[in-house]
Amino acid sequence: MVYADDCDTRPAAVLPATLKILVAGGFGAGKTTFVGAVSEIEPLCTEELLSGLGERPDPLDGVATKTCTTVALDFGRLTLDGRHVLYLFGTPGQERFWFLWEELCAGALGAVVLADTRRLADCFPAVDFFERRGIGFIVAVNEFDGGHRYTADEVREAVGLGAGVPVVRCDARLTSSGTGTLAALVQHLLFTATTDGSTHGSAGPADAAGPWDGDGGTPR
């Protein structure tokens, strides 16, 4: 009986809360690389080789060296602490796979929109998608080798972002840069939640912290 009583008084195991984050952006913006760099497990990737048939629907201007493309999703996991685990879902960038975004965004806490400075307009659909659905997001500029360098204000103006959406610089190849980007997103979401979404017209904490003046790497 003593043994049974001891068992009954043991605290129940607390399962970590899972948080769903999307990594979106245009074709070839570095989504698969980003998820793979930050994931603590072997990432699930659904890449297929590009063929000549794909060149017309997926113009390779600016990404001529790209040989593979995501046809469904990328998946990774990152444990923040004993209570929180991030599940990362990379969205496909090609227009013919955009119908999957609706399914992937179900239950998402927020999103990172990767922007390629060589093809900046390619991130417009992702920005519009999250704005229309009220999903919080940040724009992470993945500056490729040889790509043009823009200021945060230039990116904000070109993409038509509100002042409350943080713009950060990242290197999708580096784990530290990717986790820093995710931290900026979580910080932005917390700031938005605690201010009841009243961030329009004022910069969020990530902007105030000056992330643009940080790491100046040349990501891929």
C-alpha positions in Angstrom: 0.0 0.0 0.0 2.9 2.3 0.8 4.3 1.7 -2.7 0.9 2.4 -4.3 0.6 5.6 -2.4 4.1 6.7 -3.5 3.1 6.1 -7.1 0.0 8.1 -6.8 1.8 11.2 -5.5 4.4 11.3 -8.3 4.0 14.4 -10.5 2.7 13.8 -13.9 5.2 14.2 -16.8 4.8 17.6 -18.4 4.9 17.4 -22.2 6.6 20.3 -24.0 4.4 22.7 -25.9 4.8 22.4 -29.7 4.9 25.6 -31.7 4.4 25.5 -35.5 6.5 27.9 -37.6 6.4 28.3 -41.4 9.5 29.1 -43.5 8.2 30.7 -46.7 9.5 32.7 -49.7 10.1 32.5 -53.4 11.6 29.8 -55.5 15.2 29.3 -54.6 15.2 31.7 -51.7 16.9 29.2 -49.3 14.0 27.7 -47.4 15.4 24.1 -47.5 18.8 25.3 -46.5 17.4 27.3 -43.6 15.3 24.4 -42.2 18.2 22.0 -42.6 20.6 24.4 -40.8 18.5 24.9 -37.7 16.9 21.5 -37.3 18.2 19.2 -34.5 16.9 16.2 -36.3 17.6 15.0 -39.9 15.2 17.2 -41.8 12.5 15.8 -44.0 12.9 17.2 -47.5 10.8 16.6 -50.6 13.2 17.8 -53.2 13.3 16.6 -56.8 15.7 17.3 -59.6 14.9 20.2 -61.9 14.4 19.3 -65.5 14.2 21.2 -68.7 10.4 20.9 -68.4 10.5 23.0 -65.2 12.4 25.9 -66.7 9.4 27.6 -68.2 7.1 27.6 -65.1 10.1 28.2 -62.8 12.4 30.8 -64.4 16.0 30.4 -63.3 17.1 34.0 -63.7 19.3 34.7 -60.7 19.3 31.0 -59.6 21.0 29.4 -62.6 23.0 27.0 -60.4 19.9 25.6 -58.7 19.4 21.9 -59.5 16.7 20.8 -57.0 13.3 22.1 -55.9 10.9 21.4 -53.1 7.7 19.8 -54.3 5.8 19.5 -51.1 7.4 20.7 -47.8 10.5 20.7 -45.7 10.2 19.6 -42.0 12.6 20.1 -39.1 12.5 20.4 -35.3 14.2 22.7 -32.8 13.9 22.4 -29.0 14.0 25.9 -27.4 13.9 24.6 -23.8 12.3 21.9 -21.7 8.8 23.4 -22.3 8.9 24.6 -25.9 9.6 22.8 -29.2 9.5 24.5 -32.6 8.2 22.4 -35.6 9.5 24.0 -38.8 7.6 23.6 -42.1 9.2 24.9 -45.2 6.7 25.8 -47.9 7.2 25.0 -51.6 8.1 28.1 -53.6 6.7 27.3 -57.0 3.3 28.8 -57.9 1.9 25.4 -59.0 2.4 24.2 -55.4 0.9 27.2 -53.6 -2.3 25.3 -52.9 -0.3 23.4 -50.2 0.2 26.6 -48.3 -3.3 26.7 -47.0 -2.9 23.2 -45.4 0.5 24.0 -44.0 -0.5 27.3 -42.4 -3.2 25.5 -40.2 -2.3 26.0 -36.6 0.9 28.0 -37.4 2.1 30.5 -34.8 4.0 32.6 -37.2 6.3 32.6 -40.3 9.7 33.6 -41.5 9.6 35.0 -45.1 12.9 34.6 -46.8 13.7 37.2 -49.3 16.3 36.8 -52.0 17.8 40.2 -53.0 18.4 39.0 -56.6 14.6 38.2 -57.0 13.0 40.4 -54.3 9.6 40.4 -55.9 9.4 36.6 -55.4 8.6 37.1 -51.7 5.4 39.2 -52.5 3.0 36.2 -52.6 4.2 34.9 -49.2 3.9 38.4 -47.6 0.4 38.8 -49.1 -0.6 35.3 -48.0 0.3 35.9 -44.3 -1.1 39.4 -44.2 -4.5 38.3 -45.5 -4.7 35.6 -42.9 -3.5 37.6 -40.0 -0.5 35.4 -39.3 2.5 37.2 -37.8 5.7 37.1 -39.7 9.1 38.7 -40.2 11.1 39.2 -43.4 14.6 37.7 -43.4 16.9 38.9 -46.2 19.0 36.0 -47.3 21.8 37.9 -49.2 23.4 35.6 -51.7 27.0 35.9 -52.8 27.1 38.5 -55.6 23.6 39.8 -54.8 22.8 43.5 -54.4 22.9 44.8 -50.8 19.8 46.8 -49.7 19.2 48.6 -46.5 16.3 47.5 -44.3 14.3 50.6 -45.3 14.8 49.8 -49.0 13.6 46.3 -48.5 10.6 47.5 -46.5 9.6 50.0 -49.2 10.2 47.6 -52.1 8.1 44.9 -50.5 5.4 47.3 -49.2 5.8 46.2 -45.5 4.1 48.0 -42.7 6.4 49.6 -40.1 5.5 46.9 -37.6 7.0 44.0 -39.6 10.6 43.4 -38.6 13.2 43.1 -41.4 16.3 41.1 -40.4 19.4 39.8 -42.2 20.2 36.1 -42.1 22.6 33.5 -43.5 20.5 30.5 -44.2 23.6 28.3 -44.2 24.5 29.0 -40.6 22.7 27.5 -37.6 23.4 30.5 -35.4 22.0 32.9 -37.9 18.9 30.8 -38.4 18.2 30.4 -34.7 18.7 34.1 -34.3 16.1 34.7 -37.0 13.6 32.4 -35.3 14.3 34.2 -32.0 13.5 37.5 -33.7 10.2 36.0 -35.0 9.2 34.8 -31.5 10.1 38.1 -30.0 8.0 39.9 -32.6 5.0 37.6 -32.0 5.3 38.1 -28.2 5.5 41.9 -28.6 2.5 41.8 -30.9 0.5 39.6 -28.5 1.3 41.8 -25.5 0.3 45.0 -27.3 -3.0 43.5 -28.7 -1.7 43.8 -32.2 -1.2 47.5 -32.0 2.2 47.5 -33.7 1.0 49.2 -36.8 2.9 52.4 -37.4 5.7 51.5 -35.0 8.7 49.2 -35.2 8.7 46.0 -33.2 11.4 45.0 -30.8 13.5 43.3 -33.5 13.8 46.5 -35.4 14.6 48.5 -32.3 17.4 46.1 -31.4 19.0 46.8 -34.8 19.4 43.2 -36.2 20.3 44.8 -39.6 23.6 46.0 -38.1 24.6 42.5 -37.0 25.8 39.6 -39.0 26.8 40.7 -42.5 27.4 37.3 -44.0 26.7 36.3 -47.6 24.1 33.5 -47.3 23.0 31.0 -49.9 
